[in-house]
Amino acid sequence: MKKKIIIDGVEYIAKDASEASAEEVAVEETPVADTAEETVDEAVLDTKIDEASEKILAKLGISEINQKLKEIQDQIKPATKQSKVSDLIDLEKLMKKDVSQMTAREKIIGFFQGMIQNNHPVMKALSEGTDADGGYLFPNEFRNEILRDILETPHMRSEVTVVPMKRDVMNIPTLASGPQVTWTQENATKTTTSAHFGQVTLTVKKMAAILYASDELIDDSADIDVVNFIISLFSERIGDEEDRVITQGNGTTQPTGYSTGSGPASVTFNNSLSLFDNLTELEYALPNRYQANAKFYINRANIKELRKVKDSTGRYLWSDPIAPGQPATFHGYPVVEDNYLSEATIVFGDLKKAYWLGDRQRMTVKVTQDTETAFTKDQTAIRVVSRIAGNIVQPYAIKKLVSIP
């Protein structure tokens, strides 16, 4: 059935494609009740219908009314997408940019948006690759934000030596005893000197942190402040767990802790001596070459007792920080509060020389809504996996005072 329409007294009829080509327009005008008839292509007819509709709307003033309504709506209710225009990122528009041209902020929000939307092309484009488990590696910008938060607050990571690892296992030779030195006469046979080396292995362990984010939080995640808030939640939890394993890791499923690892010599608390005398014994048990950067590592409960210790003249040996950000000192040495350290132990020494934290620099992420908790509570489960290793590499650099009463 052919389309027909009458415009300004002319009847237009869409002709079949078989009658003429798209470029041809056959027009026949025969008065039919004061109406002319013209046969045109269907596409031409549709165009004429649109033009006629616009004329009718213009005569009725509807186009002008619609425009006024739009202006009023814009004034009364600023477009929601405009209210956070500085914080929102259009993923479709963003991904048209070359990754090398993106700012750090664009990569962070873009990756997070792709993550919560389970948008694999976006995550693949912005990530540093995938791991063996199929998780996406965080872009460096995203991972650096998590580590920055960890380092900006007091954590044990800043107390030890952090070693980048490019593989899951690293063997480290350690000096078990120093060279022997002898004096000889000229042209005399020299005694062979030897240094005995041991070996410590850093083996990467996997640590997973899971955050159940509400749908409301996810909806607002295009805001950089919300993303930073979520990053801070992960960094706080990962930082706390790093603190725990650096101090008391079991060495099997976790890195080895500096208080649980073998090697550092212990100074047994002498019940016949005062706390001050025992701590003096601890200080002098540490070789002189490690004294310059030595610190006390103490549980909070023991710090309370240390603040009460006086020397023979009645002077308190505890000194509060002399400036914001500086540590308190005891007997002139900095004090670090480590609440994962047993109350029965005080550690003294240069922990940066004693302990290495291997950082695999591969932080991956997976997102799901399929867990029972996430599904029933309208939440999204975000799982971040970090890989670290840790071990004592120079046991002579720290000493432990044990059996604190």
C-alpha positions as CSV (number, residue, x, y, z in Angstrom):
1,M,0.0,0.0,0.0
2,K,1.4,3.4,-1.1
3,K,1.9,6.3,1.3
4,K,-0.1,9.4,0.6
5,I,-0.2,12.9,2.1
6,I,-1.7,16.2,1.1
7,I,0.4,19.3,1.7
8,D,-0.7,22.7,0.5
9,G,-3.2,21.3,-1.9
10,V,-0.9,18.7,-3.5
11,E,-1.3,15.0,-3.0
12,Y,2.0,13.2,-2.6
13,I,2.3,9.5,-3.4
14,A,5.4,7.4,-2.6
15,K,6.3,5.5,-5.7
16,D,7.7,1.9,-5.7
17,A,11.5,1.4,-6.2
18,S,10.6,-0.6,-9.3
19,E,9.0,2.5,-10.9
20,A,12.1,4.7,-10.8
21,S,15.5,5.1,-9.3
22,A,16.1,7.1,-6.1
23,E,17.4,10.1,-8.1
24,E,14.3,10.2,-10.3
25,V,11.2,12.1,-9.2
26,A,8.1,11.7,-11.3
27,V,5.5,14.4,-10.7
28,E,1.9,14.2,-12.0
29,E,-0.4,17.0,-11.2
30,T,-4.1,16.3,-11.8
31,P,-6.7,18.2,-10.0
32,V,-8.6,15.9,-7.7
33,A,-11.1,18.0,-5.8
34,D,-8.8,21.0,-6.0
35,T,-5.9,18.8,-5.0
36,A,-2.9,18.0,-7.1
37,E,-1.1,14.6,-7.0
38,E,2.7,14.1,-7.1
39,T,4.5,10.8,-7.1
40,V,7.9,10.9,-5.2
41,D,10.4,8.5,-3.6
42,E,9.4,7.3,-0.1
43,A,12.5,9.0,1.4
44,V,11.6,12.3,-0.2
45,L,8.1,11.8,1.1
46,D,9.3,11.3,4.7
47,T,11.4,14.5,4.4
48,K,8.4,16.4,3.2
49,I,6.3,15.0,6.1
50,D,9.0,16.2,8.6
51,E,9.1,19.7,7.0
52,A,5.3,19.9,7.1
53,S,5.3,18.8,10.8
54,E,7.7,21.5,11.7
55,K,5.5,24.1,9.9
56,I,2.4,22.9,11.8
57,L,4.3,23.0,15.2
58,A,5.6,26.4,14.4
59,K,2.0,27.7,13.6
60,L,0.7,26.2,16.8
61,G,3.7,27.7,18.8
62,I,4.5,24.2,20.2
63,S,8.2,24.4,19.3
64,E,8.5,27.7,21.2
65,I,6.6,26.3,24.2
66,N,9.0,23.3,24.3
67,Q,12.0,25.5,24.2
68,K,10.6,27.7,27.0
69,L,9.9,24.6,29.1
70,K,13.4,23.4,28.6
71,E,14.8,26.7,29.7
72,I,12.6,26.8,32.8
73,Q,13.6,23.2,33.7
74,D,17.3,24.1,33.3
75,Q,16.8,27.0,35.7
76,I,14.8,25.2,38.3
77,K,16.7,21.9,38.3
78,P,20.4,22.1,37.1
79,A,21.1,18.9,35.3
80,T,22.3,16.3,37.8
81,K,25.2,15.5,35.6
82,Q,26.3,19.1,35.8
83,S,26.4,19.2,39.6
84,K,29.5,17.1,39.7
85,V,30.8,18.0,36.3
86,S,34.4,18.3,37.7
87,D,34.2,14.9,39.3
88,L,32.4,12.8,36.7
89,I,34.0,10.9,33.9
90,D,32.2,9.6,30.9
91,L,33.7,6.2,30.4
92,E,32.7,6.0,26.7
93,K,34.2,9.4,26.0
94,L,37.2,8.7,28.2
95,M,38.1,5.4,26.5
96,K,38.4,7.2,23.2
97,K,41.6,8.9,24.6
98,D,44.9,7.2,24.3
99,V,45.9,5.8,27.7
100,S,49.3,7.6,27.5
101,Q,47.4,10.9,27.3
102,M,45.2,10.3,30.4
103,T,45.9,12.1,33.7
104,A,46.5,10.0,36.9
105,R,43.0,11.1,38.1
106,E,41.4,9.9,34.9
107,K,43.1,6.5,35.1
108,I,42.2,6.0,38.8
109,I,38.5,6.8,38.3
110,G,38.3,5.2,34.9
111,F,39.8,1.9,36.3
112,F,37.5,2.0,39.3
113,Q,34.4,2.7,37.2
114,G,35.4,-0.2,34.9
115,M,36.0,-2.3,37.9
116,I,32.6,-1.8,39.6
117,Q,30.8,-2.0,36.3
118,N,32.7,-5.2,35.5
119,N,33.7,-3.6,32.2
120,H,36.5,-5.9,31.0
121,P,37.6,-3.8,28.0
122,V,38.1,-0.7,30.2
123,M,40.0,-2.7,32.9
124,K,42.1,-4.4,30.3
125,A,43.0,-1.1,28.7
126,L,43.9,0.6,31.9
127,S,45.5,-2.2,33.8
128,E,49.1,-3.4,33.8
129,G,47.9,-6.8,32.6
130,T,46.4,-9.9,34.3
131,D,47.7,-12.5,36.7
132,A,47.5,-16.2,36.7
133,D,44.2,-16.2,38.5
134,G,42.7,-13.9,35.9
135,G,42.6,-10.8,38.0
136,Y,43.5,-7.4,36.6
137,L,46.7,-5.7,37.8
138,F,46.1,-2.3,39.2
139,P,47.4,0.6,37.1
140,N,50.5,2.1,38.8
141,E,48.5,5.3,39.6
142,F,45.9,3.3,41.5
143,R,48.4,1.1,43.4
144,N,50.5,4.2,44.2
145,E,47.5,5.8,45.9
146,I,47.1,2.8,48.2
147,L,50.8,2.7,49.1
148,R,50.8,6.5,49.6
149,D,48.1,6.2,52.2
150,I,50.0,3.4,53.9
151,L,53.2,5.4,54.0
152,E,51.5,8.6,55.2
153,T,50.4,7.0,58.4
154,P,52.7,5.2,60.9
155,H,53.2,1.7,59.6
156,M,56.0,-0.9,59.9
157,R,56.6,-0.7,56.1
158,S,58.4,2.6,56.7
159,E,60.6,0.9,59.5
160,V,62.1,-1.9,57.3
161,T,63.9,-2.1,54.0
162,V,61.5,-2.5,51.1
163,V,62.9,-4.5,48.2
164,P,61.2,-4.6,44.8
165,M,60.8,-8.2,43.6
166,K,60.4,-9.2,39.9
167,R,59.9,-12.9,40.7
168,D,58.2,-14.8,43.5
169,V,61.4,-16.1,45.1
170,M,64.6,-14.2,45.9
171,N,67.7,-15.7,47.6
172,I,69.8,-13.3,49.6
173,P,73.3,-14.1,50.8
174,T,73.8,-13.0,54.4
175,L,77.1,-12.6,56.3
176,A,77.0,-15.1,59.2
177,S,80.4,-14.1,60.6
178,G,83.0,-11.5,59.7
179,P,86.4,-12.1,58.1
180,Q,89.3,-13.2,60.3
181,V,92.1,-10.7,60.4
182,T,95.8,-11.7,61.2
183,W,99.2,-9.9,61.1
184,T,102.1,-11.4,59.2
185,Q,105.7,-10.6,58.5
186,E,106.9,-9.5,55.0
187,N,107.1,-12.4,52.6
188,A,105.6,-14.7,55.2
189,T,102.7,-17.0,54.3
190,K,99.4,-15.3,55.1
191,T,96.7,-17.1,57.0
192,T,93.6,-17.7,54.9
193,T,90.7,-15.5,56.0
194,S,87.2,-16.6,55.4
195,A,83.8,-15.1,55.8
196,H,80.9,-17.5,56.3
197,F,77.8,-16.7,54.4
198,G,74.3,-17.9,55.0
199,Q,71.3,-17.6,52.8
200,V,67.9,-16.1,53.4
201,T,65.0,-16.7,51.0
202,L,62.2,-14.2,50.4
203,T,59.1,-16.1,49.2
204,V,56.1,-14.1,48.1
205,K,52.9,-14.8,49.9
206,K,49.4,-13.8,48.8
207,M,47.2,-11.5,50.9
208,A,43.6,-10.7,50.0
209,A,41.4,-7.9,51.2
210,I,37.7,-7.9,50.5
211,L,35.4,-4.8,50.7
212,Y,31.6,-5.1,50.5
213,A,30.5,-1.8,49.0
214,S,26.9,-0.8,49.1
215,D,25.0,0.0,45.9
216,E,24.7,3.6,47.1
217,L,28.4,3.9,47.5
218,I,29.0,2.4,44.1
219,D,26.5,4.8,42.5
220,D,28.6,7.7,43.8
221,S,31.9,6.2,42.8
222,A,32.4,8.5,39.8
223,D,33.2,11.2,42.4
224,I,37.0,11.2,43.1
225,D,36.4,11.8,46.8
226,V,34.4,8.6,47.0
227,V,37.1,6.7,45.2
228,N,39.7,8.1,47.5
229,F,37.6,7.0,50.5
230,I,37.4,3.5,49.2
231,I,41.2,3.5,48.5
232,S,41.7,4.7,52.1
233,L,39.7,1.7,53.4
234,F,41.8,-0.7,51.5
235,S,45.1,1.0,52.4
236,E,44.2,1.0,56.1
237,R,43.3,-2.7,56.2
238,I,46.3,-3.7,54.0
239,G,48.6,-1.5,56.1
240,D,47.4,-3.1,59.4
241,E,47.9,-6.6,58.1
242,E,51.4,-5.8,56.8
243,D,52.2,-4.5,60.3
244,R,51.0,-7.8,61.8
245,V,53.0,-10.1,59.5
246,I,56.2,-7.9,59.6
247,T,56.1,-8.3,63.4
248,Q,54.7,-11.8,64.0
249,G,54.2,-13.5,60.6
250,N,54.4,-17.3,60.8
251,G,56.9,-17.8,57.9
252,T,54.8,-20.5,56.2
253,T,51.5,-19.1,54.9
254,Q,52.7,-15.5,55.7
255,P,56.0,-13.6,55.6
256,T,58.4,-14.3,58.6
257,G,58.0,-11.7,61.4
258,Y,61.0,-10.0,62.9
259,S,59.9,-11.1,66.4
260,T,59.1,-14.7,65.4
261,G,62.0,-15.3,63.0
262,S,65.1,-17.2,64.1
263,G,68.5,-15.6,64.3
264,P,68.3,-12.5,66.6
265,A,69.9,-13.1,69.9
266,S,67.7,-12.7,73.1
267,V,68.7,-11.0,76.3
268,T,66.8,-12.7,79.2
269,F,65.2,-10.3,81.6
270,N,67.0,-10.6,85.0
271,N,64.4,-10.4,87.8
272,S,67.0,-9.2,90.3
273,L,67.6,-6.1,88.2
274,S,65.4,-3.1,87.6
275,L,63.7,-2.4,84.3
276,F,66.2,0.3,83.6
277,D,69.2,-2.0,84.3
278,N,67.7,-4.7,82.0
279,L,67.2,-2.2,79.2
280,T,70.8,-1.0,79.7
281,E,71.9,-4.7,79.2
282,L,69.8,-4.8,76.0
283,E,71.4,-1.6,74.6
284,Y,74.9,-2.9,75.1
285,A,74.1,-6.3,73.7
286,L,73.7,-4.7,70.3
287,P,77.0,-4.4,68.3
288,N,78.2,-0.8,68.1
289,R,77.9,-0.6,64.3
290,Y,74.1,-0.8,64.6
291,Q,73.7,1.7,67.4
292,A,73.6,4.8,65.3
293,N,70.1,4.1,63.8
294,A,68.8,1.8,66.6
295,K,65.3,2.2,67.9
296,F,63.1,0.6,70.6
297,Y,60.1,-1.4,69.3
298,I,57.6,-1.8,72.2
299,N,54.0,-2.7,72.8
300,R,51.8,0.1,74.2
301,A,51.4,-1.6,77.5
302,N,55.2,-1.6,78.0
303,I,55.4,2.0,76.9
304,K,53.3,3.0,79.9
305,E,56.0,1.3,82.2
306,L,58.8,2.9,80.2
307,R,57.5,6.4,80.8
308,K,57.9,5.8,84.6
309,V,61.5,4.6,84.4
310,K,64.1,6.9,86.1
311,D,67.8,6.8,86.4
312,S,69.8,6.8,89.6
313,T,69.4,10.6,90.0
314,G,65.6,10.5,89.6
315,R,65.4,11.8,86.1
316,Y,62.8,10.3,83.8
317,L,64.5,8.6,80.8
318,W,61.4,9.1,78.6
319,S,61.3,12.3,76.4
320,D,58.2,13.4,74.5
321,P,58.6,14.3,70.8
322,I,60.3,17.6,70.3
323,A,58.3,18.4,67.2
324,P,55.2,17.1,65.4
325,G,56.0,14.0,63.4
326,Q,59.0,13.2,65.5
327,P,59.1,10.1,67.7
328,A,59.4,10.0,71.5
329,T,62.7,8.8,72.8
330,F,63.9,6.6,75.7
331,H,67.4,7.0,76.9
332,G,68.1,9.0,73.7
333,Y,66.8,6.3,71.3
334,P,63.6,6.7,69.2
335,V,60.6,4.6,70.4
336,V,58.2,2.9,67.9
337,E,54.9,1.6,69.2
338,D,54.2,-1.8,67.8
339,N,51.1,-3.4,69.3
340,Y,51.6,-6.7,67.4
341,L,54.7,-7.2,69.5
342,S,54.2,-9.4,72.6
343,E,54.1,-7.7,75.9
344,A,56.8,-10.2,77.0
345,T,59.3,-8.8,74.4
346,I,61.1,-5.5,73.7
347,V,63.2,-5.3,70.6
348,F,66.1,-2.9,70.1
349,G,68.2,-2.4,67.0
350,D,68.4,-1.2,63.4
351,L,65.4,-2.8,61.8
352,K,66.1,-1.4,58.3
353,K,69.3,-3.5,58.3
354,A,67.7,-6.5,60.0
355,Y,64.6,-7.0,58.0
356,W,63.6,-6.9,54.3
357,L,60.1,-6.6,53.0
358,G,59.9,-8.0,49.5
359,D,57.3,-6.1,47.4
360,R,56.1,-8.1,44.3
361,Q,54.5,-4.9,43.0
362,R,51.6,-6.8,41.6
363,M,48.3,-5.8,43.2
364,T,45.3,-7.3,41.4
365,V,41.5,-6.8,41.7
366,K,38.4,-8.8,41.1
367,V,34.8,-7.7,41.4
368,T,31.6,-9.8,41.9
369,Q,28.0,-9.6,43.0
370,D,27.6,-13.4,43.0
371,T,28.5,-14.0,46.7
372,E,25.6,-14.7,49.0
373,T,26.4,-11.6,51.2
374,A,26.7,-9.3,48.2
375,F,23.5,-10.5,46.5
376,T,21.2,-10.5,49.5
377,K,22.4,-7.1,50.7
378,D,22.6,-5.3,47.4
379,Q,26.4,-5.0,47.6
380,T,29.4,-5.4,45.4
381,A,32.3,-7.4,46.6
382,I,35.7,-5.9,45.7
383,R,38.7,-8.2,46.2
384,V,42.2,-6.8,46.2
385,V,45.1,-9.2,46.2
386,S,48.6,-8.0,47.3
387,R,51.8,-10.1,47.2
388,I,54.6,-9.5,49.7
389,A,57.5,-11.4,51.2
390,G,59.4,-10.8,54.4
391,N,62.4,-12.2,56.4
392,I,65.2,-11.3,58.7
393,V,68.3,-10.9,56.6
394,Q,70.8,-9.5,59.2
395,P,70.0,-11.1,62.6
396,Y,72.9,-9.2,64.4
397,A,71.2,-5.9,63.8
398,I,68.5,-6.4,66.4
399,K,68.3,-7.8,70.0
400,K,65.3,-9.0,72.0
401,L,64.7,-8.5,75.7
402,V,62.4,-11.4,76.6
403,S,60.4,-12.5,79.6
404,I,59.2,-9.1,80.7
405,P,57.4,-9.5,84.0
